[in-house]
Amino acid sequence: MTNNKKFDTRLLGHRLRSYFSKPANIITIVFLVILALTVILPLCTLLLGSFQLNTIQEATSAGGKKGDFTLRHWARLLTSTEYDYAINSLWLPLGKSILMALLACFIAVVLGGVVAWFITRADIPGKKFISAVFVFPYIMPSWSIAIFWENFFKNTEMTAGPRNAGLLQMLTGICVPQSWIYGLVPCAICLGLHYAPFAYILIGGILRNMDANLEEAATVLGASRFKILCRVTLPIVAPALISTILLVFSSSISSYTVPFFLNKDGRFIALSVHLKNLFGDGRTQGQGYVMAILLMAISIGILTLNNWFTGKRKSFTTVTGKSGQVSLVKFGKWRIPIAILLLIIVGFIAIVPLFTFAMESVLRTNADGTRTFTMDYWFSKEVPTGSTKSDTLGILVSGTMWKALGRSLGLSVLVALIAGTSGLLIGYAVARKRGSRIATFVSDVAFLPYLIPAMSFGAVYLSLSFTEGFTWLRGSFILLILVGGVKFIPFASRTGSSAMLQLSGEIEEAAIMLNVPWWKRMARVLFPIQKASFISGYLLPFISCMRELSLFVLLTVSHETLLTTLLGEYSRTGLTESANAINLLIIIVVLVIQFAVNKLTGASIDKGVGG
């Protein structure tokens, strides 16, 4: 017996040493623990928070004590008939949010799909410029489109005073109704315009890579272009269409920023806006946890449906080794008008917003109603009404703004380093341990934060910061780094996995035979080969973090203000010109960094979009 025990112990030790001698195994185990602590544990905390009294105010109103078990939050939010509470707090906002998301899906898929088809299948001029600029609305924050929408269409019929004249009224005198500026339809349009480039990237990628012989064969058989589009092209891109619809729906239904900026007088309360209100009241925090869980459940259900559908369509092969040159559709005399129309659309959603932000930040309304050019909103040292002494009217001389910009840049860099490096390592482990259960589990858990709406994910960590033992996180910069790093890992992990799977194992095996250490193999062999893709895994989290508001709005405090939360504060206090200046500044910073990285490394945001 003793000899058998010794033999078993030695055998186990040998197996453990052999297992942990492979870097991929070590990485897998390390990230299994890290993701369990940063993703699964906070989700469990959120679920627990929905079944207990979380604050003294909740405990007082329920006649219990803090920490007691209760079903009160679920019952009140889902079924309470007192003053129609459940209807007004959940079901009406949910219905409006669903309708808003459906309209946004329609706009994004139609606009993105049409542009993708013209870029890949038509002989129109200027395709390179249109393709490059059309991605801008996705790089810009979604609320930039919302602010532009208000700046462009607001008018004096809606609110008296020359200051309320928008660009459209100033140029043409046309005044659109208020329902076209604020409410459900404008929110859906702005979200649709924001996600149209996402649809363009997904659908355009399929169209570029699909086997041209499929369409050529239909042409030889005498099928018309319309029939080829309906019977060949659309069925092939159907998985991309369904994925786009479901992903846009999931993102739109949980959007906070667009309904926040286009919600005049509280007439349109989306689910995410009401979620923020629930967390702002200490008596309804538990209901906020319930609503966050419901939003997560909707998103996870949608993504599960997406995976099921794409899994059913795996038999549709679109990329082969025999793909030929695509025959472009010739539009003859219509090619120039079509190109001009696309340029107008692209200009309206990508270039005109920048112009309106610049105009609104340099125009002042005088006492006599005239508007004059001024740089005060950029350089004035005047202290605006209602601001602290450290604030100034001009954002470039505002200490608060520079501190917020520094925090935003620092946070984005740290989040990009954490998410990008984690994604690269997870991608390496998944590629080297392809097919193993533990690698698949790590990959799935790493992608889980993508399925959770940003506002709900912030609520997850908010609940964790109220848990005993983690209260030191509440209101800290470390909490923002942790939340951002975990939330944006999915982008980097999918980019890293795709890049690693494209590399043959023989490349690394050759380095192993030469006794090259693992870290040197990564730095000198693997990373340089897929440099552009790996850097995209860092670039996308950086850009996403710089323009993110929904994720951090529940977690920031006054001494940890970010540029996006400062913009929201300026908008709430009526400093719209300074808010426009900050918005323009954020967009310029993001676009300059995106352009610089693209020129230096070849990395681009569209290589990281969509996983």
Secondary structure, 3 states (H helix, E strand, C coil): CHHHHHHHHHHHHHHHHHHHCCHHHHHHHHHHHHHHHHHHHHHHHHHHHCCECCCHHHHHHHCCCCCCECCHHHHHHHHCCHHHHHHHHHHHHHHHHHHHHHHHHHHHHHHHHHHHHHHHHECCCCHHHHHHHHCHHHHCCHHHHHHHHHHHHCCCCCCCCHHHCCHHHHHHCCCCCHHHCCCHHHHHHHHHHHHHHHHHHHHHHHHHHCCHHHHHHHHHCCCCHHHHHHHHHHHHHHHHHHHHHHHHHHHHHCCCHHHHHCCHHHCCCCHHHHHHHHHHCCCCHHHHHHHHHHHHHHHHHHHHHHHHHHHHCCCCCCCCCCCCCCCCECCHHHHHHHHHHHHHHHHHHHHHHHHHHHHHCCEEECCCCCEEECCHHHHCCCCCCCCCCCCCCCHHHCHHHHHHHHHHHHHHHHHHHHHHHHHHHHHHHHHHCCCCHHHHHHHHHHHHHHHCCHHHHHHHHHHHHCCCCCHHHCCCHHHHHHHHHHHCHHHHHHHHHHHHHCCCHHHHHHHHHCCCCHHHHHHHHHHHHCHHHHHHHHHHHHHHHHCCCCCCCCCCCHHHCCHHHHHHHHHHCCCHHHHHHHHHHHHHHHHHHHHHHHHHHCCCHHHCCCC
